[in-house]
Structure formats: structure tokens, C-alpha cells
Amino acid sequence: MTDEKTTLKDAIDARGPLAVWDLMTEDEKKSAAAALWLNADRESRMAVEMVLAKDMKFRPQSVKKLSAERVAPRLARLASDLPETAFFQFLFHLHMAERRELMVEYLDSVGLPHKEGVLDLPDDAEAPTAEAATGPARELLAKHGRVALIYLGTLVVADAAFWDGITGVLEEWDEDGESCES
């Protein structure tokens, strides 16, 4: 019997954003929850408010008034109870609030147009090739470690077809964020 571990790519295929969430530290999860609370679109915010109101046994109107500092720890704990579409927003808002420099660094190195780390592509834009995406992904990982792995995983969760070029890199890591090269 082999002791083969699940790759990060396979974990993302099976569990979507939850596989990336599991790579994060508790502090990162709280930061993501605070960023979501402060910046979510209306639909995501409403889903979050309903889950919080139920958990806290508050009326939804009362939950709306709570500070990010108050809700972030609880929201981080409840994240996996949210719908996948809202759950992805945790990852998105973490990067938008705290990791723009990382996003800019990677997109610049791949050669994709963006505005402060947010892709700015024409509708007919082609995805980066594996060759164009893989080298910069490995450089980002060498420089930033687990934070870069979380970002690359988030890209694949966001649009697996567009970011197919980096899935080979994610196959080099197990679902716990450890290198499979050992």
C-alpha cells in the first residue's frame, strides 16, 4: 500500500475554495473574514449576515451594525457553513485587502494586464500558457512560500480553465501545503 498524499490541485478539484482555506493560518482566516465583512458585495454580505445572526441568535438587523473586529473570529469559524459562492469571497477579499503587491508581482511576471492586481483583460483574452505561468509561479513560491501557494490556489478556484497553466505547479504540493518533492 502506498502512502500517496493528495495534491493541492486534486484537493482544489474536490473541495474548491475550502481546500485553499485549509492552507491558511487562523490569523489569515480572521483577516479574510474581516476583509469580507468590510468589502463584500450585497449578496455575499447578506449570506454572511444570515449565518452570523443564526449563530449569535441575533436579529439580522442587529448583526449589520457589528464591527469587523467583533465578527471576524466567529465568521472565520463559520466560513465552511456558508455557500461556496460566498465562501470564495473570503479568499478574494483577503487578497484584495492585504496581498495586492503579491498579485501585482505575479501578474506582471506573467505579462497580463491589470489594475493594481485586478486583471484587466479584453473579452477575447487568451489564458496564459503553462510555460508563461509556471516559471513565475515557482518564483513567487520561492519568494513568498505558503502565501503564494494560497494565492495560486485562489486563482485556480476563481477560474480553473483560465489558470490551467499553473495546475502543474499545484500538483507539486500536497493538500497541506507541503512540497511533494521530498
Residue frames as a rotation matrix with the C-alpha (Angstrom) as fourth column:
MET 1
0.581 0.814 0.000 0.00
0.814 -0.581 0.000 0.00
0.000 0.000 -1.000 0.00
THR 2
-0.345 -0.716 0.607 1.40
0.688 -0.633 -0.355 3.39
0.638 0.295 0.711 -0.96
ASP 3
-0.076 0.216 -0.973 1.45
0.847 -0.501 -0.177 6.40
-0.526 -0.838 -0.145 1.28
GLU 4
-0.616 -0.149 0.774 0.44
0.696 -0.562 0.446 8.75
0.368 0.814 0.450 -1.53
LYS 5
-0.516 0.397 -0.760 -0.83
0.419 -0.657 -0.627 12.16
-0.748 -0.641 0.173 -0.48
THR 6
0.481 0.747 0.458 -3.50
0.845 -0.255 -0.470 14.18
-0.235 0.613 -0.754 -2.22
THR 7
-0.619 -0.687 0.381 -2.03
0.767 -0.634 0.103 17.00
0.171 0.356 0.919 -4.28
LEU 8
-0.628 0.367 -0.686 -3.24
0.110 -0.831 -0.545 20.54
-0.770 -0.418 0.482 -3.77
LYS 9
-0.788 0.346 -0.509 -4.62
-0.606 -0.291 0.740 20.51
0.108 0.892 0.439 -7.31
ASP 10
-0.612 0.568 -0.551 -6.68
0.293 0.809 0.509 17.39
0.735 0.150 -0.662 -6.55
ALA 11
-0.583 0.380 -0.718 -7.87
0.753 -0.078 -0.653 18.89
-0.305 -0.921 -0.241 -3.26
ILE 12
-0.712 0.315 -0.628 -9.00
-0.345 -0.935 -0.078 22.05
-0.612 0.161 0.775 -5.08
ASP 13
-0.755 0.449 -0.477 -10.75
-0.383 0.289 0.878 19.95
0.532 0.845 -0.046 -7.72
ALA 14
-0.490 0.543 -0.682 -12.60
0.617 0.769 0.169 18.08
0.616 -0.338 -0.711 -4.98
ARG 15
-0.035 0.432 -0.901 -13.23
0.981 -0.157 -0.114 20.79
-0.190 -0.888 -0.418 -2.38
GLY 16
0.457 0.244 0.855 -12.88
0.605 -0.790 -0.098 24.10
0.652 0.562 -0.509 -4.22
PRO 17
0.214 -0.389 0.896 -12.17
-0.341 -0.889 -0.305 27.13
0.915 -0.240 -0.323 -2.03
LEU 18
0.922 0.149 0.357 -12.26
-0.384 0.254 0.887 25.05
0.042 -0.956 0.292 1.15
ALA 19
0.677 -0.735 -0.035 -9.00
0.726 0.674 -0.134 23.36
0.122 0.065 0.990 0.09
VAL 20
-0.084 -0.689 0.720 -7.31
0.360 -0.694 -0.623 26.76
0.929 0.207 0.307 -0.12
TRP 21
0.511 0.385 0.769 -8.93
-0.541 -0.551 0.635 27.90
0.668 -0.740 -0.073 3.14
ASP 22
0.987 -0.097 -0.129 -7.39
0.159 0.728 0.667 24.88
0.029 -0.678 0.734 4.89
LEU 23
0.202 -0.967 0.154 -3.91
0.782 0.065 -0.620 26.15
0.590 0.246 0.769 3.93
MET 24
0.086 -0.103 0.991 -4.43
-0.116 -0.989 -0.093 29.36
0.990 -0.107 -0.097 5.87
THR 25
-0.837 -0.366 -0.406 -3.45
0.393 0.114 -0.912 30.12
0.381 -0.923 0.049 9.45
GLU 26
-0.006 0.855 -0.519 -6.08
0.994 -0.051 -0.095 31.19
-0.107 -0.516 -0.850 11.97
ASP 27
-0.244 -0.145 -0.959 -4.87
0.264 -0.961 0.078 34.78
-0.933 -0.234 0.273 11.73
GLU 28
-0.986 -0.099 -0.133 -5.17
-0.105 -0.248 0.963 34.72
-0.128 0.964 0.235 7.93
LYS 29
-0.502 0.865 -0.003 -8.69
0.762 0.444 0.471 33.33
0.409 0.234 -0.882 8.24
LYS 30
0.105 0.520 -0.847 -9.65
0.819 -0.528 -0.223 36.13
-0.564 -0.671 -0.482 10.62
SER 31
-0.592 -0.384 -0.708 -8.11
-0.058 -0.856 0.513 38.70
-0.804 0.345 0.485 8.28
ALA 32
-0.948 0.293 0.122 -10.05
0.190 0.215 0.958 37.21
0.254 0.932 -0.260 5.38
ALA 33
-0.163 0.935 -0.314 -13.26
0.979 0.193 0.065 37.31
0.122 -0.297 -0.947 7.42
ALA 34
-0.049 0.090 -0.995 -12.71
0.462 -0.881 -0.103 40.95
-0.885 -0.465 0.001 8.38
ALA 35
-0.873 -0.321 -0.367 -11.95
-0.169 -0.507 0.845 41.87
-0.457 0.800 0.388 4.75
LEU 36
-0.714 0.686 0.140 -15.10
0.560 0.439 0.703 40.08
0.421 0.580 -0.697 3.60
TRP 37
-0.009 0.745 -0.667 -17.21
0.954 -0.193 -0.229 41.79
-0.300 -0.638 -0.709 6.28
LEU 38
-0.153 -0.148 -0.977 -15.94
0.183 -0.976 0.119 45.22
-0.971 -0.161 0.176 5.24
ASN 39
-0.594 -0.319 -0.738 -15.91
-0.564 -0.489 0.665 44.78
-0.573 0.812 0.110 1.45
ALA 40
-0.708 0.298 0.640 -18.39
0.462 0.881 0.100 42.09
-0.535 0.366 -0.761 0.37
ASP 41
-0.836 0.545 0.061 -20.94
-0.207 -0.418 0.885 42.67
0.508 0.727 0.462 -2.35
ARG 42
-0.286 0.814 0.505 -24.57
-0.948 -0.317 -0.027 42.82
0.138 -0.486 0.863 -1.26
GLU 43
0.551 0.547 -0.631 -25.39
-0.519 0.816 0.254 39.17
0.654 0.187 0.733 -2.00
SER 44
-0.125 -0.692 -0.712 -22.35
0.330 0.647 -0.687 37.80
0.936 -0.320 0.147 -0.15
ARG 45
-0.847 -0.187 0.498 -22.84
-0.332 -0.544 -0.770 40.19
0.415 -0.818 0.399 2.76
MET 46
0.073 0.960 0.270 -26.47
-0.951 -0.015 0.309 39.11
0.301 -0.279 0.912 3.15
ALA 47
0.519 0.063 -0.853 -25.49
-0.062 0.997 0.036 35.43
0.853 0.034 0.521 3.24
VAL 48
-0.533 -0.806 -0.256 -22.83
0.314 0.092 -0.945 36.17
0.785 -0.584 0.204 5.85
GLU 49
-0.659 0.333 0.675 -25.23
-0.672 -0.664 -0.329 38.22
0.338 -0.670 0.661 7.95
MET 50
0.432 0.883 -0.184 -27.82
-0.721 0.461 0.517 35.44
0.541 -0.090 0.836 7.96
VAL 51
0.268 -0.414 -0.870 -25.29
0.342 0.885 -0.316 32.83
0.901 -0.213 0.379 9.11
LEU 52
-0.786 -0.603 0.137 -23.98
0.132 -0.380 -0.916 35.16
0.604 -0.702 0.378 11.81
ALA 53
-0.316 0.750 0.581 -27.47
-0.857 -0.489 0.163 36.10
0.406 -0.447 0.797 13.02
LYS 54
0.624 0.553 -0.553 -28.40
-0.324 0.826 0.461 32.46
0.711 -0.108 0.694 13.38
ASP 55
-0.007 -0.736 -0.677 -25.17
0.533 0.570 -0.625 31.57
0.846 -0.366 0.388 15.16
MET 56
-0.893 -0.408 0.192 -25.28
0.106 -0.603 -0.790 34.57
0.438 -0.686 0.582 17.50
LYS 57
-0.244 0.911 -0.333 -29.04
0.967 0.252 -0.019 34.34
0.067 -0.327 -0.943 17.99
PHE 58
-0.651 0.005 -0.759 -29.31
0.108 -0.989 -0.099 37.98
-0.751 -0.146 0.643 16.91
ARG 59
0.626 0.777 0.068 -31.78
0.296 -0.156 -0.942 39.62
-0.722 0.610 -0.327 14.59
PRO 60
0.195 -0.573 0.796 -30.25
0.981 0.117 -0.156 40.18
-0.004 0.811 0.585 11.12
GLN 61
0.705 0.106 0.701 -30.70
0.238 -0.967 -0.094 43.96
0.668 0.233 -0.707 11.53
SER 62
0.917 -0.370 0.147 -28.56
-0.271 -0.309 0.912 43.87
-0.292 -0.876 -0.384 14.69
VAL 63
0.435 -0.781 0.448 -25.78
0.657 0.615 0.435 41.88
-0.615 0.106 0.781 13.03
LYS 64
0.562 -0.160 0.812 -25.38
0.708 -0.415 -0.572 44.52
0.429 0.895 -0.120 10.30
LYS 65
0.849 -0.128 0.513 -24.15
-0.268 -0.940 0.209 47.02
0.455 -0.315 -0.833 12.90
LEU 66
0.846 -0.531 0.039 -21.36
0.240 0.445 0.863 44.85
-0.476 -0.721 0.504 14.34
SER 67
0.450 -0.781 -0.433 -17.71
-0.815 -0.558 0.159 45.77
-0.365 0.281 -0.887 13.81
ALA 68
0.515 -0.377 -0.770 -15.32
-0.477 0.620 -0.623 43.65
0.712 0.688 0.140 11.77
GLU 69
-0.565 -0.782 0.263 -13.23
-0.634 0.208 -0.745 43.05
0.528 -0.588 -0.613 14.90
ARG 70
-0.271 0.545 0.793 -16.25
-0.820 0.301 -0.487 41.57
-0.504 -0.783 0.365 16.64
VAL 71
0.705 0.709 0.030 -17.43
-0.575 0.596 -0.560 39.31
-0.415 0.378 0.828 13.84
ALA 72
0.209 -0.665 -0.717 -14.14
-0.894 0.166 -0.415 38.21
0.395 0.728 -0.560 12.23
PRO 73
-0.751 -0.550 0.366 -13.24
-0.651 0.709 -0.270 35.40
-0.111 -0.441 -0.891 14.68
ARG 74
-0.157 0.792 0.591 -16.76
-0.230 0.552 -0.801 33.99
-0.960 -0.262 0.095 14.63
LEU 75
0.681 0.422 -0.598 -17.09
-0.629 -0.081 -0.773 34.40
-0.375 0.903 0.210 10.88
ALA 76
-0.230 -0.845 -0.484 -13.77
-0.936 0.328 -0.129 32.63
0.267 0.423 -0.866 10.31
ARG 77
-0.776 -0.020 0.630 -15.05
-0.365 0.830 -0.423 29.72
-0.514 -0.558 -0.651 12.40
LEU 78
0.106 0.953 0.283 -18.34
-0.048 0.289 -0.956 29.61
-0.993 0.087 0.077 10.48
ALA 79
-0.301 -0.272 -0.914 -16.84
-0.802 -0.447 0.397 30.02
-0.517 0.852 -0.083 6.99
SER 80
-0.983 -0.154 -0.104 -17.31
-0.186 0.804 0.565 26.42
-0.003 0.574 -0.819 5.90
ASP 81
-0.441 0.894 0.081 -21.05
0.572 0.349 -0.743 26.72
-0.692 -0.282 -0.665 6.69
LEU 82
-0.045 0.390 -0.920 -21.50
-0.441 -0.834 -0.332 29.37
-0.896 0.390 0.210 4.02
PRO 83
0.889 0.340 0.308 -22.46
0.144 0.432 -0.891 28.67
-0.435 0.836 0.335 0.40
GLU 84
0.149 -0.906 0.396 -19.42
0.887 0.299 0.351 28.10
-0.437 0.299 0.848 -1.82
THR 85
0.249 -0.036 0.968 -20.04
0.710 -0.672 -0.208 31.32
0.658 0.739 -0.142 -3.75
ALA 86
0.887 0.056 0.458 -19.92
-0.240 -0.792 0.562 33.36
0.394 -0.609 -0.689 -0.54
PHE 87
0.793 -0.607 0.060 -17.08
0.281 0.450 0.848 31.25
-0.541 -0.655 0.527 0.82
PHE 88
0.217 -0.718 0.661 -14.89
0.958 0.029 -0.284 32.08
0.185 0.695 0.695 -2.19
GLN 89
0.661 0.117 0.741 -15.34
0.162 -0.987 0.011 35.74
0.732 0.113 -0.672 -1.27
PHE 90
0.905 -0.416 -0.087 -13.20
0.061 -0.075 0.995 35.20
-0.421 -0.906 -0.043 1.86
LEU 91
0.148 -0.900 0.411 -10.23
0.816 0.346 0.463 34.33
-0.558 0.267 0.786 -0.36
PHE 92
0.200 0.008 0.980 -10.92
0.826 -0.538 -0.165 37.09
0.526 0.843 -0.114 -2.84
HIS 93
0.850 0.237 0.471 -11.23
0.022 -0.908 0.418 39.84
0.527 -0.345 -0.777 -0.24
LEU 94
0.710 -0.687 -0.155 -8.14
0.350 0.153 0.924 38.70
-0.611 -0.711 0.349 1.67
HIS 95
-0.116 -0.799 0.591 -6.04
0.959 0.064 0.275 39.17
-0.257 0.598 0.759 -1.44
MET 96
0.249 0.276 0.928 -7.69
0.633 -0.771 0.060 42.44
0.733 0.573 -0.367 -2.41
ALA 97
0.956 0.215 0.197 -7.26
-0.004 -0.667 0.745 43.90
0.292 -0.713 -0.637 1.08
GLU 98
0.737 -0.643 0.208 -3.83
-0.323 -0.065 0.944 42.60
-0.594 -0.763 -0.255 2.09
ARG 99
0.050 -0.751 0.658 -2.00
0.333 0.634 0.698 40.98
-0.942 0.185 0.282 -0.80
ARG 100
0.922 0.346 -0.174 -2.21
-0.015 -0.418 -0.908 43.29
-0.387 0.840 -0.380 -3.76
GLU 101
0.241 -0.908 -0.343 1.58
-0.894 -0.345 0.286 43.54
-0.378 0.237 -0.895 -4.07
LEU 102
-0.467 -0.346 0.813 1.76
-0.141 0.938 0.318 39.77
-0.873 0.034 -0.487 -4.47
MET 103
0.442 0.736 0.514 -0.97
0.491 0.281 -0.825 39.88
-0.751 0.616 -0.237 -7.10
VAL 104
0.841 -0.185 -0.508 0.79
-0.452 -0.756 -0.473 42.68
-0.297 0.628 -0.720 -8.99
GLU 105
-0.141 -0.983 0.122 4.12
-0.771 0.186 0.609 40.84
-0.621 -0.009 -0.784 -8.82
TYR 106
-0.358 0.029 0.933 2.69
0.255 0.965 0.067 37.66
-0.898 0.262 -0.353 -10.30
LEU 107
0.654 0.693 0.303 0.54
0.485 -0.076 -0.871 39.24
-0.581 0.717 -0.386 -13.00
ASP 108
0.624 -0.538 -0.566 3.45
-0.681 -0.731 -0.055 41.47
-0.384 0.420 -0.822 -14.07
SER 109
-0.386 -0.869 0.310 5.74
-0.598 0.491 0.633 38.46
-0.702 0.059 -0.709 -14.31
VAL 110
-0.171 0.413 0.894 3.18
0.558 0.789 -0.258 36.54
-0.812 0.455 -0.365 -16.39
GLY 111
-0.965 -0.262 0.020 2.68
0.178 -0.596 0.783 39.61
-0.193 0.759 0.621 -18.59
LEU 112
-0.229 0.955 0.187 -1.06
0.929 0.158 0.334 40.03
0.289 0.250 -0.924 -18.05
PRO 113
-0.592 0.064 0.803 -2.64
-0.017 -0.998 0.067 43.49
0.805 0.026 0.592 -18.00
HIS 114
0.000 0.574 -0.819 -4.12
0.939 0.282 0.198 44.50
0.344 -0.769 -0.539 -14.66
LYS 115
0.107 0.063 0.992 -5.07
-0.221 -0.971 0.086 47.44
0.969 -0.229 -0.090 -12.48
GLU 116
-0.197 -0.323 0.926 -3.41
-0.945 -0.190 -0.267 47.12
0.262 -0.927 -0.267 -9.08
GLY 117
-0.865 -0.288 0.410 -3.54
-0.405 0.883 -0.236 43.33
-0.295 -0.370 -0.881 -9.25
VAL 118
0.075 0.939 0.335 -7.02
-0.063 0.340 -0.938 43.01
-0.995 0.050 0.085 -10.72
LEU 119
-0.563 -0.314 0.764 -6.98
0.652 0.400 0.645 41.52
-0.508 0.861 -0.020 -14.21
ASP 120
0.099 0.512 -0.853 -7.94
-0.351 -0.784 -0.512 43.95
-0.931 0.350 0.103 -16.94
LEU 121
-0.753 -0.408 0.517 -8.42
0.198 0.609 0.768 41.66
-0.628 0.681 -0.377 -19.92
PRO 122
-0.520 0.611 -0.597 -10.37
-0.854 -0.355 0.381 42.07
0.021 0.708 0.706 -23.12
ASP 123
0.388 0.811 0.437 -13.25
-0.790 0.537 -0.296 39.62
-0.475 -0.231 0.849 -23.53
ASP 124
0.928 -0.018 -0.371 -11.33
-0.249 0.711 -0.658 37.58
0.275 0.703 0.656 -26.08
ALA 125
0.151 -0.935 0.321 -8.15
-0.984 -0.173 -0.039 37.30
0.092 -0.310 -0.946 -23.99
GLU 126
0.453 -0.110 -0.885 -6.36
-0.136 0.972 -0.191 34.00
0.881 0.207 0.425 -24.08
ALA 127
0.990 -0.112 0.090 -5.23
-0.062 0.235 0.970 32.26
-0.130 -0.965 0.226 -20.93
PRO 128
0.221 -0.973 -0.068 -1.53
-0.966 -0.228 0.123 32.25
-0.136 0.039 -0.990 -20.19
THR 129
0.425 -0.166 -0.890 0.25
-0.342 0.881 -0.328 29.15
0.838 0.444 0.317 -21.40
ALA 130
0.934 -0.167 -0.317 1.71
0.354 0.557 0.751 26.73
0.051 -0.814 0.579 -18.88
GLU 131
0.053 -0.985 0.163 5.13
0.928 -0.012 -0.372 27.94
0.369 0.171 0.914 -19.96
ALA 132
-0.245 -0.100 0.964 4.24
0.069 -0.994 -0.085 31.58
0.967 0.046 0.251 -19.27
ALA 133
0.550 0.620 0.559 2.53
-0.505 -0.287 0.814 30.87
0.665 -0.730 0.156 -15.94
THR 134
0.829 -0.150 -0.539 4.68
0.395 0.839 0.375 28.11
0.396 -0.524 0.754 -14.40
GLY 135
-0.172 -0.985 0.012 8.06
0.722 -0.134 -0.679 29.84
0.670 -0.108 0.734 -14.10
PRO 136
-0.442 0.051 0.896 6.64
-0.361 -0.924 -0.125 32.95
0.821 -0.378 0.427 -12.45
ALA 137
0.684 0.725 0.076 4.51
-0.399 0.286 0.871 30.75
0.610 -0.626 0.485 -10.16
ARG 138
0.560 -0.556 -0.614 7.57
0.708 0.706 0.008 28.85
0.429 -0.440 0.789 -8.96
GLU 139
-0.506 -0.748 0.430 9.47
0.424 -0.650 -0.631 32.13
0.751 -0.137 0.646 -8.46
LEU 140
0.010 0.617 0.787 6.56
-0.583 -0.636 0.506 33.52
0.812 -0.464 0.353 -6.44
LEU 141
0.882 0.318 -0.349 6.54
0.024 0.708 0.705 30.37
0.471 -0.630 0.617 -4.30
ALA 142
0.107 -0.931 -0.349 10.29
0.823 0.279 -0.494 30.55
0.558 -0.234 0.796 -3.74
LYS 143
-0.638 -0.377 0.671 9.99
0.103 -0.906 -0.411 34.16
0.763 -0.193 0.617 -2.62
HIS 144
-0.365 0.621 0.693 6.72
-0.811 -0.578 0.092 34.11
0.458 -0.528 0.715 -0.65
GLY 145
-0.989 -0.129 0.066 6.12
-0.145 0.851 -0.505 30.47
0.009 -0.510 -0.860 0.32
ARG 146
-0.637 0.771 -0.008 2.70
0.708 0.581 -0.401 29.50
-0.304 -0.261 -0.916 1.69
VAL 147
-0.129 0.583 -0.802 1.19
-0.046 -0.811 -0.583 32.95
-0.991 -0.038 0.132 1.00
ALA 148
-0.535 -0.133 -0.834 1.96
-0.807 -0.213 0.551 32.48
-0.251 0.968 0.007 -2.70
LEU 149
-0.978 0.199 -0.067 0.53
0.175 0.950 0.259 28.96
0.115 0.241 -0.964 -2.61
ILE 150
-0.331 0.895 -0.299 -2.72
0.554 -0.073 -0.829 30.36
-0.764 -0.440 -0.472 -1.19
TYR 151
-0.116 0.241 -0.964 -2.81
-0.541 -0.829 -0.143 32.97
-0.833 0.505 0.227 -3.96
LEU 152
-0.792 -0.232 -0.565 -2.12
-0.609 0.363 0.705 30.49
0.042 0.902 -0.429 -6.75
GLY 153
-0.841 0.542 0.016 -4.77
0.525 0.821 -0.223 28.16
-0.133 -0.179 -0.975 -5.35
THR 154
-0.162 0.790 -0.591 -7.22
0.200 -0.561 -0.804 31.05
-0.966 -0.248 -0.067 -5.23
LEU 155
-0.448 -0.049 -0.893 -6.56
-0.780 -0.467 0.417 31.80
-0.437 0.883 0.171 -8.91
VAL 156
-0.951 0.068 -0.301 -7.40
-0.113 0.831 0.545 28.20
0.287 0.553 -0.782 -9.84
VAL 157
-0.562 0.803 -0.199 -10.54
0.657 0.287 -0.697 28.25
-0.502 -0.522 -0.689 -7.68
ALA 158
-0.208 0.469 -0.859 -11.60
-0.233 -0.876 -0.422 31.51
-0.950 0.112 0.291 -9.36
ASP 159
0.648 0.371 -0.665 -11.15
-0.708 -0.028 -0.706 30.26
-0.280 0.928 0.245 -12.93
ALA 160
0.272 -0.544 0.793 -9.66
-0.052 0.815 0.577 26.80
-0.961 -0.199 0.194 -13.40
ALA 161
0.682 0.012 0.731 -9.80
0.689 0.324 -0.648 26.96
-0.245 0.946 0.212 -17.20
PHE 162
0.898 -0.345 0.273 -8.00
-0.176 -0.850 -0.497 30.31
0.403 0.399 -0.823 -17.44
TRP 163
0.320 -0.800 0.508 -5.35
-0.946 -0.244 0.213 29.33
-0.046 -0.548 -0.835 -14.88
ASP 164
0.996 0.081 0.047 -4.86
-0.076 0.992 -0.105 25.77
-0.055 0.101 0.993 -16.13
GLY 165
0.495 -0.869 -0.022 -1.23
-0.092 -0.028 -0.995 26.68
0.864 0.495 -0.094 -16.81
ILE 166
-0.260 -0.633 0.729 -0.41
-0.826 -0.245 -0.507 26.68
0.500 -0.734 -0.460 -13.08
THR 167
0.757 0.611 0.231 -2.11
-0.641 0.626 0.445 23.42
0.127 -0.485 0.865 -12.16
GLY 168
0.532 -0.653 -0.539 1.15
0.244 0.728 -0.641 21.57
0.811 0.209 0.547 -12.74
VAL 169
-0.489 -0.687 0.537 2.74
-0.306 -0.441 -0.843 23.68
0.817 -0.577 0.006 -10.02
LEU 170
0.051 0.602 0.797 -0.13
-0.988 -0.087 0.129 22.87
0.148 -0.794 0.590 -7.64
GLU 171
0.854 0.205 -0.478 0.48
-0.218 0.976 0.029 19.17
0.472 0.079 0.878 -8.30
GLU 172
-0.081 -0.974 -0.211 3.94
0.131 0.200 -0.971 19.62
0.988 -0.107 0.111 -6.75
TRP 173
-0.756 -0.071 0.650 2.35
-0.579 -0.390 -0.716 20.44
0.304 -0.918 0.254 -3.36
ASP 174
-0.698 0.560 -0.447 0.16
0.605 0.795 0.051 18.32
0.384 -0.235 -0.893 -1.15
GLU 175
0.188 0.921 0.342 -3.15
0.486 -0.390 0.782 19.47
0.854 0.019 -0.521 0.28
ASP 176
0.671 -0.025 -0.741 -1.38
0.721 -0.214 0.659 20.54
-0.175 -0.977 -0.125 3.50
GLY 177
0.956 -0.292 -0.006 0.93
-0.279 -0.906 -0.317 22.89
0.087 0.305 -0.948 1.61
GLU 178
0.292 -0.887 0.357 3.98
-0.293 0.273 0.917 20.64
-0.910 -0.372 -0.180 1.84
SER 179
-0.025 -0.399 -0.916 6.20
-0.995 -0.083 0.063 20.02
-0.101 0.913 -0.395 -1.15
CYS 180
0.899 0.363 0.244 5.74
-0.319 0.926 -0.201 16.59
-0.299 0.102 0.949 -2.78
GLU 181
0.542 -0.766 -0.346 9.38
-0.504 0.033 -0.863 16.69
0.672 0.642 -0.368 -3.84
SER 182
0.003 -0.614 0.790 10.61
-0.999 0.025 0.023 15.32
-0.034 -0.789 -0.613 -0.50
